[in-house]
């Protein structure tokens, strides 16, 4: 299919997003931007969060990883279910009871201002790295299938896409994203199931027959039984639970949408519904990966990893499937980037700049400040995507999970200490603890050959990081009887 035609489809899709943004952002203010005026429909939030949770990394990397890891990602998926249940019944009641706008305000009331700012700072670092890695992956695919042939450089592609995202999030924020994410999730899932259906037809297989062939070729293995392996089943399941606990329950982007729902009960239904849908969708992505690796030898495709999906579709499937793939790919790109920029803007304005506490600023001045921060993060996104272009790792899902181990570990330690103890902290030393812990974990991972023998660290590094922060906080704390702070922000 002509790259020019594909480019026109991209522009038409973006025009549709702008139309939705215009309709939803009229009369929007800072409360609309930060928490959607606490009036979001829980069903829309739940469905839209599917797209945010999956992102372009899932769309490209999870099917691609089947070639090397088979269905091993299913171990992490089992852990996800336990993690979502923990978020629903442990964290959401806390956030609603304290009426939070930024979830890190909890750390301010419970542990002190330095802990609060440390938590917000690590979220900014986490989301900046994670979201730009996901954005890079999808931009790289768009670049290879459309824009290289048109002579458009990579940096300009990234610049234009970020400009598009700014245009439809600039005013409405969460109020707009709840609706645009719903549209984008619909398109992404339609693309996923259309590709699965077409691949089954091409291979002339039923679902049971396809699973049987995957089993014969070693593509359907789920559990790794070697305790020394980074992919050992118990480590992956436990790590999956903690990944959701931190990357969803302690992540402002994910919780910003969840707590925009009016009541706790509806918010809990939102996340439980999301969990059920994710199990089905991620299982479908793994199945699609198996189909791609069954089809590749038949079609003479040698690509593997992140490149196999786009290579098969754009090189061997008909134009209609290519259009569906492109729309689904774009739909996977935008939710992970638009929500991240919005959440980072919210966290920086509320938690770092204290915009809610600034009595010296008028409402108009606060909106101008928020817009300047929004533009600043868009520029940072551009620079970070160019950095990942330079790194050019072949499997970005592994990179994203590795980054999460280092950047979300301190958040896990901070929240766990606040919720599991009643001790008070020496606030000045909290940043030291949260910075030293990832450094110690990096040294442990780098020297694991000498320190751990045949045992290899995997995703459990996140839990180790959180435990080190917890121990460090305990060491700088003292016994006290306190009441949880009724923080509001």
N, C-alpha and C positions, 0 to 999 in steps of 0.2 A: 504494500500500500504506500502511496505517496507520502513522504514526510510532511509536505505542505498541507495535505488534507488532514493528517493527524494533528498538525499544529493548529489548524482551524477548529478542530474538535476541542482541543485544549482551551482555546480562547472562548468558545461558546459555553463550555462548562463553567469557566470562571465568571462569565457574564451572568449565568444563572445564580452563582453564589452571591454576586453583588446585588442581584435583585432581592434575594432572601435577606441579605444584610440591611438593605435600605428599608425593607418592610418591618424589620424587627428592632432597628436601632433608633427610630424616631423618638424624640423626647427622652433619650437615654441620658443618665447621669452617672456619677461615680459608683453609686450603689448598683446600678444596672451592670456596669462594667465588672465590678468585683464579685457580686453574688446574685446577679439577675433579679434584683429586688425581692429575693426570697419567694419567688412566685413560679419557679420552673415546674413543669409537669414531670412527675417522677418517671412515667413511662418513656417520655421523650429523652430524658436524661439517661436512663438506663440503656436505651437503644443507641443513642449517640456515643455513649462512653465505650461501646464495643469498638468503634473505629479508633477512638483515642487509645484504648488499651492495646489494640493490635498493631496499628501503625504500618508504615511501609516496610519496616524491618521484618515483621511477621509475614507480610505478604510475599516478600522475596526470599528471606533467609530461612524460614521454617521449612518450606518445601525443599529448598536447596540443600538443607542440612541432612535430609533423609538419606542421601547418598553415602554419607560418612557415619551418621549416628542412628540410622534406621528410625524407628518411632520412639527413640529414647527421650525426646522432648515430652512424651506423654507422662514420664515420671514427674517432671516439673509441673505439668498440668494437674496431676493429682494433688500435689502440694498447694497449687493455687486455690483449690476448693477449700482446703482447711484455712488458708490465709484469709479468704473473703469472709468466711464465717467469723473469724476472730475480729476482723474490722467491723462487721455488722453489729456484733454484740459487745465488743469491748471499747472501741474507739468512737463510733458514731454517737452513742449515748453521752459520752463525755463532751464531744464537740457541741451537741445541741443543748446540753445542760448549761454550758458556759456561753452559749449564743455567740460563737466565734465567727468572724469574717476570715481572718487568717488563723489557721490551726496552730501556728507557732506562738500565738498569743498565750496559749496554755503554758508554754515553757516560761514565759515572762512572769505569770502569776505564781507558778509553782516553784521555779528554780532561780529566777532572777533575770535581769536584763541581759547579761553576757550570755547566759544559756539560750535565751530567746533569740538573740542576734546570731549566735553560733548555729542554732538550728536553721534559721532562715538562710544564713550564708551557705550552709551545706546543701540546702535544697536548691538554691540558685546554681551552685556548682554542679549538682547532680543533674538538674533538668537542662542546664546549658549544654553539658557534654552529651547526655542521652538523647535529647531532642535533635541536636544538630547532627549526631551520628545517624539517626533515623532519616533525617531530611537529606543528608548527603547520599544515602543509599538510593533513594527514589530519584533524586535529581540526576545521579549518575546513570540510571537506567533511561530516563527521559532523554538525557544528553546523547546516549549511544544509539537510541532507536529513532530519534527525530532530529535533534538540533545539530549534531555533528555534520550531518549531510547538508544542512542549511548554512553551515559556516558560522554558527553562533558559538562563541567561546563559553566555557563552563562557568566562569565567574559572572558573565552577563546573564546566563540562564538562572543562576542562583539569585542574583540581584532582582531580576524581574519577578520570580516566584515569591520572594519575600515581600516585594512591593505589592503584589496581589493580596497576600495574606494581610498586610497592613491595611489595605483599602477596606476590607470587609470586617476587620476586628477593631479598627481605630476608635470607633465611637461606641459600639454596642457591647463589646467584650463578651462576658458570659451570656448575657441576654441573647446576643446574636449566635454565639457558638453552639448553644443548646440546639438551635434549629439547623444551622449549617452542618453540624456533626451528624444529625439525624439523616439529612439528605446524603451526606458522603458515606455513612455506614451502609445505607440502602444500596448505593451504587457499588460499593466494595463487595458486599456479600453477593449481590447479583452476579458480579464478575467472577467471584470464586466458584459459585455453584454452576455457572454457565461453563466455565473451563473444565470443571470436574465432569459434567455431563458430556461435553464434546470429546474429551479425552477417552472416556469409556466407550463412546461410539466409535472413535478412531481405532481403538484396540479391539473392538467387538467383544467386550467383556461385560458381565454383570458385576455388581459390587462384590459378591462372594467369590466369583472367579478371579477378580483382580486381587483381592486379599490373599487368595491361595497362591497366585503367582508371586506376589510380594513376599510371602512366607518362604517360598522355594528359593528365592534369590537373597534371602536374608535381610529384606527391607522392612519387615514388620516387627522386628524385635523391639520390645518395650523396655524390659528390665535388664540392667547390668548387675551381675551377681558378685563381681570381684570387689571386695571391701577396700582394696588399695586404689581402685580406679576413681578418677574425679567424677565419673558418671555412675557410681554405685547407687543403687535404687534408693536406699534409705537417705543418703546425703542429698539426692536430688529432690525427693519429696519434702524433706524438712526445709531445704533451701527454697523450694518453690513457695512454701507457706510463708517464710520470712520475706521473700521477695515481694509478695502481695502486701504483707503487713506494712512494709516500708514504702515500696514504690506506689502503693495505692493509699493505704491508711495514713501514712505520714508524709504524703506528697500533696502539696498545696494545689497543683493542677487538678488532680483527680478529686480531691475533697472539695475544691472550690465549686465544682459542678454539683457534687452530691449534696452539700449543705445549702445549695441554692433552692432545694426542695423545701416546701413550707414546714412539714412535720417530720419528726423522727421516724414514725411508722412508715411513711411513704418513702423516706430516704433508705430505710432498711430494705423495703421491697425493691427499690431501685437496684441496690447492690446484689441482692439474692437473684433477681432476674438476670442481671448482668452475668453472674456466675454460671447460671444454667446455659445461657446463650454462648458464652465463651467456650464451655466444654464442647459443645456441638461444633462451633466454628473452628477451633484449633484442631479438633479431630479431623475436620474436613481438610484443613491445610496439610496435615500430615498425610492423609490419603491422597491428596493431589500431588504431593511430593513423590509418593510411591508410583503414581501413574506416570509422572514425568520421567522417572528413571526406568520404567518399563518401556516407555515410548522412545526414549533417546536412542537405544541401539537400533531400533527399527528404522528410525529416520536418519541414522548416521550422525547424530548430535554427540559431540565430545565434551561440550561444556558441562561443568559441575558447579556445585555451591550456589552462590548468589546469582550466577549468570544463566543457569539452566532454564528457569521459567521464561524469561524474556527471549532467550535464544530459540526455544521451541515454538513459542507463540508467534513471534515476529518473523521467524524464518520458515515455518512449516505449516502454519494454520491459516485458514481463510481470512479474508478482510473483515468479515463481521466479528469473528472472535478477536481479532487484533483491536478493533474499536472497543469492544467490551473490556478487554484487558487494559487498554490505555485509560479508560474512564475509571476502572476499578483501581488502577495504580495511582492515579491522581487523587482519587477519593481516599486512598490509604495515606497519601502524603499530607494533605492539608490538616486533618484532625490532630496529628501528632505535633505539627508545627504551630497552628493557630492557638491551640490551648496552652502550649508551652509558653509562647510569647506573652499571652494574656496573664497566665499564672505568675510568671517571673515579674511582670510589671506590677501585679498586685502585691506580691511579696516584698519587692524592693520598696514600693511606695508606702505600704502599711508597716512593715516590720523594720526596715532599715531607715527610711526617711521619716517614719512616724506621721504620715499624712493625716491620719484620723485624729491625732492629738494636737495638730498644729492649729491653735486658735488665731494665730496671726495671719492666716491665709483665708481668703474668701473662697467660696465654692468654685468660682471661675478660675482663680489662681491654682486651686488644687487640680482642676481638670487640665489646665495647661501643663502643670508639672507632671501629671500622669502621662500625658501625650508625649512629652519630651523623653520620659523614661522608656515608653513604648518604642519610640524611634531608636533609642540607644540600644535596646536589646535586639532589635532587628539588625542593626549594624554588627553587633557581636555575633549573631547567628551567621551572618555572611562570612565573617572572618573564621569562625569555627568550621563551617562547611568546607571552606578552602583548605583548612588544616587537615581535615579528614580526607580530602582529595589527595593531598600530599602523602598521607599515610597509606591510603588505598589498601585496606585489609580485605581479604577475600570473603570473610564471613562476619558481617557486622553484628549479627545477633550475639555472637560470643563476646565481641568487644563491648557491646552495650551492657550485658550482664556482668562482665568483669568490672567495668566502670562503676556499676551500681554497688558492687561489693565494697568498694573503697569509699564512695561518697554517701551512701545511705546508712553505712554502719554507725557513724556518729549519731544520726537521727534516731536509730534504733536504741542506742545506749541512753540517749537523753530522755526519750519518752519512757523507756522501761524504768529508768531510775526514778522519774517523777511519779509514775503510777504504782510502782512496787515498793517504794520506801516512803517514809515521812521525814527523812533527814534533810537538813539544810546545807547549802553549799557555800564554799568560799568562791564567790562569783567571779573574782578576777582570774582564777586559775582554770575556769571551764574551757576557754579557747585553747589553752595549752593542751589539755587532755584530748580534746576533739581533733587537734592537728597531729599530735604525737601518735595516736592510735593507728591511723591509716599508714603512717610511715613505718611503724613496727610491723604491721601486716604485710607491707610491701617487702620488707627485709625477710620476713618469715617465708613468703612465697618464693622470693629469689633464691633463698638458701635451703629450700625444702629438701633438696637432694641430700644435703649433709645432715639436716636436723631431723628429718622424718623417715629416712630410709626409703622403702619402696612405696610408702603412702604418698598419694598425690592430692594436693588441695584442689577443690572445685568450688562450687558456689557456696560452700559452707564458710568461705572467707568472710562473707557478710556477717554471719553470726559471731565469728571470732572477733571481728572488728567491733561489733556492738558490745560484746562481752568485755573487751579491753576498755572501752569507754565507760561502761558501767562500773568496773573495778576501779578505774581512775577517779570517777566521780565519788565513789564510796570513800576513797582514800582522802579526798579533800573536803569531806562533809563532816558534820557533827550531828549527834542525836538531838532531836527536837520534836515537839508535838505541834503540828501545824494543821490548819484547815485548808483544803483546796481553795485556791483563789477563784472568785467568781469574775473572771476576766471577761471583758467584752471589748470587741474591736471590730 
